Amino acid sequence: MSAETPRNSTNVRFVKWVVQVAETVAPDWVADKAFEMWGRPMRLEGRWGEVGERARSFVFDTGTLELAAWEWNSGGPAGTALLIHGWSGNASQLRSFVDPLVTKGFHVVAVDLPAHGRTAGKFATLPLMADTVVSLARRLTPKLIVAHSLGATATAYALSRGMQVERLVLLAPAVEMPPYLRHFANQVGLSVRAQDKMISRVEAIIGAPIETLDLRRHAPGFGAVKALVVHDADDVVTPHEVGRELVTKWPGAQFVETRGLGHDGVRKSRDVVEQAVAFATGRVVSQLRAVETRAA
């Protein structure tokens, strides 16, 4: 999900005005439509550049889903590294990690999640994304997973569903869902009342209170799985303070705070990539230099 706030253009102001008027007439309808908008991710065209020319593209059959997928350095001696994008994203958004991981001997696999990129589907939820990551991990047995935003949330949540992996790099994870949902709702101009209704729709879909998805509830059980959580102080989509709190409850996790990168910049920064790859090869955060605000 992009961290950019819509510009205060005439079109944006008009949309918000329409939403406000509609709420006074049909608040339930507005909440339903907002939930449908949120649950249907945007499809962005992948931009691989030269990295894509060296990839083998294929369809990855998880047993229940067919995912658009790409891989590099099949049979790499360091094991498999799986790249998981965020909401309304696609696999190419983590392209900066491909060559550095291949250089370290990893077999790198990237996929478009359900209803994203080139993968079929019209609707996605966090539990569906988590189940997809579990299925991928079961078939690939990755040594490492690098994930961004809601993809990072789904990846961490997958641990509570039995996923096995040695190391995780989680970039700007949405530790708790309400702020993430409210950020989207604020962008389209929903009132607090309509936001509450939208969250109720989410709870009806997952069949549980939204608090059950809070990663802090599950983190003590993640145990020995080593994780590097990278979060920017200027992230307006997923608060970095909560990311720091997640690490205090996760025995195997460490935290790196960046500044000036925002929500999307953490997946593009050369320094973040360097630290993530160093962590993937066994170094710890305390041995790494501070992250600069430098993006690819």
Backbone torsions as a table, in degrees:
resi	resn	phi	psi	omega
1	MET	NA	133.2	-178.1
2	SER	-72.5	144.0	178.7
3	ALA	-88.6	-5.2	-176.0
4	GLU	-69.7	136.6	176.0
5	THR	-88.0	134.4	-179.7
6	PRO	-55.1	139.9	179.2
7	ARG	-66.1	149.8	-177.8
8	ASN	-78.9	58.2	-178.4
9	SER	-86.4	169.6	177.1
10	THR	-59.3	-40.5	-178.8
11	ASN	-63.5	-43.8	-179.7
12	VAL	-64.3	-44.6	179.5
13	ARG	-62.7	-36.5	179.5
14	PHE	-66.4	-44.5	179.3
15	VAL	-59.7	-44.9	-179.4
16	LYS	-64.4	-37.6	177.7
17	TRP	-63.7	-42.8	178.5
18	VAL	-61.1	-43.5	179.1
19	VAL	-61.2	-44.7	-179.1
20	GLN	-62.7	-41.2	178.1
21	VAL	-65.5	-44.7	-178.2
22	ALA	-62.4	-35.4	-179.6
23	GLU	-62.2	-33.9	-179.3
24	THR	-72.6	-23.6	-177.4
25	VAL	-95.9	-44.6	-174.5
26	ALA	-144.0	73.7	-176.3
27	PRO	-61.4	-37.8	179.6
28	ASP	-66.3	-40.1	178.6
29	TRP	-62.6	-41.8	179.0
30	VAL	-62.6	-44.0	179.6
31	ALA	-63.1	-40.8	177.7
32	ASP	-62.6	-45.4	-179.3
33	LYS	-65.9	-37.8	178.0
34	ALA	-64.1	-41.6	178.1
35	PHE	-64.2	-40.6	177.9
36	GLU	-62.9	-40.2	177.8
37	MET	-61.9	-44.7	-178.0
38	TRP	-68.9	-38.3	-176.5
39	GLY	-77.1	-8.4	178.2
40	ARG	-111.1	95.4	-176.0
41	PRO	-64.3	151.3	173.6
42	MET	-68.8	148.0	175.9
43	ARG	-102.4	110.8	178.6
44	LEU	-102.2	137.7	178.9
45	GLU	-70.3	133.1	179.4
46	GLY	-65.7	141.5	177.7
47	ARG	-124.9	86.8	-173.8
48	TRP	-84.4	-32.7	-174.5
49	GLY	66.1	-147.3	-177.2
50	GLU	-64.4	-29.8	-179.9
51	VAL	-59.7	-38.7	-178.9
52	GLY	-66.6	-28.8	-180.0
53	GLU	-67.9	-22.8	-179.9
54	ARG	-96.4	1.8	-176.6
55	ALA	-88.8	153.9	166.2
56	ARG	-100.2	115.2	178.6
57	SER	-91.2	142.8	-177.4
58	PHE	-159.2	175.1	175.0
59	VAL	-104.1	123.3	-179.2
60	PHE	-96.7	116.3	179.9
61	ASP	-93.0	111.8	-179.8
62	THR	-83.4	-7.6	-174.8
63	GLY	108.8	-31.6	177.3
64	THR	-123.6	-18.1	-178.0
65	LEU	-137.1	153.6	172.6
66	GLU	-113.8	118.0	-174.7
67	LEU	-109.6	137.6	170.1
68	ALA	-65.3	132.5	-173.5
69	ALA	-143.8	159.0	178.9
70	TRP	-139.5	146.8	176.9
71	GLU	-143.7	156.2	179.1
72	TRP	-136.4	146.2	172.0
73	ASN	56.9	50.2	178.2
74	SER	-56.1	134.5	-178.5
75	GLY	82.9	11.0	179.5
76	GLY	-53.6	135.4	-172.5
77	PRO	-67.0	-19.7	-178.7
78	ALA	-80.9	-6.6	-177.7
79	GLY	99.4	-175.0	-175.3
80	THR	-95.0	136.7	172.4
81	ALA	-115.3	124.2	-177.3
82	LEU	-105.0	131.7	-179.7
83	LEU	-107.3	127.2	-176.9
84	ILE	-123.5	117.6	-178.4
85	HIS	-80.9	175.7	-179.3
86	GLY	-97.4	-173.5	-177.4
87	TRP	-63.4	136.8	-178.1
88	SER	57.6	27.5	177.2
89	GLY	-111.7	-161.6	175.0
90	ASN	-157.9	170.1	-172.9
91	ALA	-58.1	-34.1	-175.0
92	SER	-66.5	-15.3	-178.7
93	GLN	-68.5	-12.9	176.3
94	LEU	-109.3	23.1	-177.5
95	ARG	-61.8	-25.9	-179.1
96	SER	-62.4	-20.7	-178.0
97	PHE	-87.5	-15.3	-170.8
98	VAL	-62.8	-61.9	-174.8
99	ASP	-62.2	-43.6	177.9
100	PRO	-60.0	-36.7	178.5
101	LEU	-73.1	-39.1	177.1
102	VAL	-61.9	-41.0	179.4
103	THR	-59.2	-31.3	178.8
104	LYS	-87.3	6.4	174.6
105	GLY	93.6	10.0	-178.9
106	PHE	-82.6	145.6	165.0
107	HIS	-86.0	117.0	-173.3
108	VAL	-105.2	131.1	177.5
109	VAL	-127.2	133.0	176.1
110	ALA	-128.8	143.6	-177.5
111	VAL	-133.6	155.4	165.8
112	ASP	-91.1	123.0	-179.2
113	LEU	-70.0	167.6	-179.5
114	PRO	-52.5	134.9	178.8
115	ALA	67.1	16.0	178.9
116	HIS	-122.7	149.9	174.5
117	GLY	53.9	-124.3	-178.0
118	ARG	-95.8	2.8	-179.6
119	THR	-87.2	137.7	-177.2
120	ALA	-64.5	160.2	176.9
121	GLY	125.8	154.3	179.5
122	LYS	-119.2	-11.1	-173.4
123	PHE	-142.7	142.8	179.2
124	ALA	-141.5	153.0	175.2
125	THR	-135.2	162.8	177.1
126	LEU	-59.2	-45.9	177.6
127	PRO	-59.7	-38.0	177.1
128	LEU	-63.8	-43.1	178.3
129	MET	-62.6	-41.8	179.4
130	ALA	-63.9	-44.0	178.5
131	ASP	-62.4	-35.0	177.7
132	THR	-65.4	-42.3	178.1
133	VAL	-64.2	-39.6	177.1
134	VAL	-59.9	-45.9	-180.0
135	SER	-63.2	-41.3	178.3
136	LEU	-63.2	-45.0	-179.0
137	ALA	-65.3	-35.3	179.8
138	ARG	-63.7	-35.8	-177.2
139	ARG	-88.9	-29.7	-176.0
140	LEU	-98.1	-19.9	-172.8
141	THR	42.1	60.6	-176.4
142	PRO	-69.3	148.0	171.0
143	LYS	-80.6	-28.5	-172.5
144	LEU	-142.6	141.7	169.0
145	ILE	-127.4	129.1	173.6
146	VAL	-110.2	125.0	-174.0
147	ALA	-140.8	150.1	-176.7
148	HIS	-121.8	141.6	169.1
149	SER	56.6	-127.6	-178.6
150	LEU	-67.5	-23.8	172.5
151	GLY	-66.0	-34.5	175.6
152	ALA	-69.1	-39.0	176.4
153	THR	-61.4	-47.9	179.9
154	ALA	-61.2	-38.1	-179.3
155	THR	-66.7	-45.4	177.8
156	ALA	-65.4	-42.0	179.6
157	TYR	-62.9	-30.7	179.1
158	ALA	-61.8	-26.2	176.8
159	LEU	-61.7	-34.4	179.6
160	SER	-73.3	-10.3	178.6
161	ARG	-107.0	18.4	171.8
162	GLY	93.9	8.7	179.8
163	MET	-66.2	140.8	179.0
164	GLN	-111.3	126.6	177.0
165	VAL	-161.3	151.5	-178.3
166	GLU	-83.6	-44.5	-174.2
167	ARG	-138.4	145.6	176.4
168	LEU	-128.1	141.0	166.9
169	VAL	-116.3	113.1	-175.8
170	LEU	-109.6	115.2	-177.0
171	LEU	-101.9	115.1	177.9
172	ALA	51.6	52.1	179.8
173	PRO	-68.2	144.9	171.8
174	ALA	-83.5	96.8	-174.1
175	VAL	-68.6	-40.0	176.8
176	GLU	-125.5	142.0	-170.6
177	MET	-79.9	-37.2	-175.5
178	PRO	-52.9	-46.7	178.7
179	PRO	-61.9	-35.3	179.1
180	TYR	-64.6	-45.2	178.7
181	LEU	-67.4	-39.2	-178.5
182	ARG	-69.4	-29.8	175.4
183	HIS	-60.9	-46.6	177.3
184	PHE	-61.6	-45.9	-176.6
185	ALA	-63.2	-37.4	178.5
186	ASN	-65.6	-33.7	179.5
187	GLN	-63.7	-32.3	-179.0
188	VAL	-98.2	2.2	172.4
189	GLY	87.0	22.8	179.6
190	LEU	-74.4	143.7	174.2
191	SER	-72.7	166.6	177.7
192	VAL	-60.0	-40.1	179.2
193	ARG	-60.2	-45.3	179.7
194	ALA	-67.3	-34.6	176.9
195	GLN	-63.0	-42.0	178.1
196	ASP	-61.8	-40.1	177.9
197	LYS	-64.8	-39.8	179.4
198	MET	-63.6	-41.4	177.6
199	ILE	-63.4	-37.0	176.3
200	SER	-61.9	-36.1	176.9
201	ARG	-63.1	-41.3	178.0
202	VAL	-61.5	-44.1	-179.7
203	GLU	-63.6	-35.4	178.0
204	ALA	-66.1	-36.2	-179.7
205	ILE	-70.2	-45.1	-176.6
206	ILE	-83.4	-13.0	177.2
207	GLY	71.6	28.2	-179.2
208	ALA	-162.8	159.9	174.8
209	PRO	-59.2	145.1	-176.2
210	ILE	-63.3	-23.2	178.6
211	GLU	-63.0	-21.1	-179.8
212	THR	-68.2	-16.0	178.5
213	LEU	-88.8	-5.6	-178.3
214	ASP	-63.4	121.1	-176.0
215	LEU	-64.6	-25.5	-179.9
216	ARG	-65.0	-27.3	177.4
217	ARG	-68.0	-33.6	-173.6
218	HIS	-96.0	-20.7	-171.6
219	ALA	-54.9	-40.3	179.7
220	PRO	-58.4	-26.0	179.8
221	GLY	-85.6	-4.2	-179.1
222	PHE	-76.8	-19.9	169.5
223	GLY	51.4	-118.7	-169.3
224	ALA	-79.4	-6.3	178.3
225	VAL	-65.7	121.1	-177.6
226	LYS	-83.2	134.9	-178.6
227	ALA	-137.9	142.1	171.4
228	LEU	-112.2	114.4	-180.0
229	VAL	-101.9	119.1	-179.4
230	VAL	-112.4	124.6	-176.6
231	HIS	-142.3	138.5	-178.3
232	ASP	-94.3	140.6	-179.2
233	ALA	-66.2	-20.1	-178.9
234	ASP	-101.3	16.4	179.4
235	ASP	-72.8	118.8	-179.3
236	VAL	-98.1	-1.9	-178.9
237	VAL	-97.4	-48.7	-179.6
238	THR	-126.0	109.6	-174.4
239	PRO	-57.3	129.1	-176.6
240	HIS	-71.8	-24.9	178.9
241	GLU	-60.7	-36.5	-179.9
242	VAL	-72.1	-33.2	175.1
243	GLY	-62.6	-40.2	177.2
244	ARG	-64.9	-40.2	179.6
245	GLU	-65.0	-36.8	177.6
246	LEU	-55.6	-43.6	-176.8
247	VAL	-64.9	-32.3	179.5
248	THR	-67.8	-19.6	-178.9
249	LYS	-102.0	-1.9	-175.7
250	TRP	-114.1	107.3	-173.8
251	PRO	-55.1	-34.3	-175.3
252	GLY	-98.7	11.7	-173.5
253	ALA	-105.3	151.5	175.4
254	GLN	-132.6	155.8	-171.1
255	PHE	-121.0	136.8	171.2
256	VAL	-125.4	126.0	177.2
257	GLU	-102.1	132.0	174.6
258	THR	-111.0	168.6	177.7
259	ARG	-137.8	139.1	175.6
260	GLY	85.1	1.7	-178.4
261	LEU	-96.8	-27.2	-177.3
262	GLY	72.7	-167.5	-175.1
263	HIS	-71.7	-45.0	-176.9
264	ASP	-85.8	-26.8	-176.6
265	GLY	-64.1	-25.2	-178.9
266	VAL	-65.7	-24.1	178.5
267	ARG	-88.5	-6.0	-178.8
268	LYS	-108.7	-19.3	-173.9
269	SER	-64.8	129.8	177.0
270	ARG	-61.9	-39.5	-178.9
271	ASP	-65.8	-39.8	177.1
272	VAL	-64.0	-43.4	178.3
273	VAL	-59.5	-45.3	-179.4
274	GLU	-61.1	-43.4	-179.9
275	GLN	-67.4	-39.6	-179.8
276	ALA	-63.3	-42.3	-179.4
277	VAL	-69.1	-38.8	176.2
278	ALA	-61.9	-43.4	177.0
279	PHE	-61.5	-40.3	-179.4
280	ALA	-62.9	-25.9	-178.3
281	THR	-98.5	12.1	169.1
282	GLY	110.0	-4.4	176.6
283	ARG	-80.8	161.5	-179.3
284	VAL	-112.4	162.4	-173.3
285	VAL	-60.0	-38.6	-176.1
286	SER	-62.1	-19.3	-179.9
287	GLN	-93.2	-1.6	-175.6
288	LEU	-103.7	149.4	179.0
289	ARG	-73.6	162.6	179.5
290	ALA	-65.4	147.2	-179.9
291	VAL	-77.4	133.1	175.7
292	GLU	-92.7	164.0	177.9
293	THR	-88.3	76.7	-175.7
294	ARG	-133.1	125.1	-177.5
295	ALA	-117.7	153.1	-179.5
296	ALA	-72.1	NA	NA
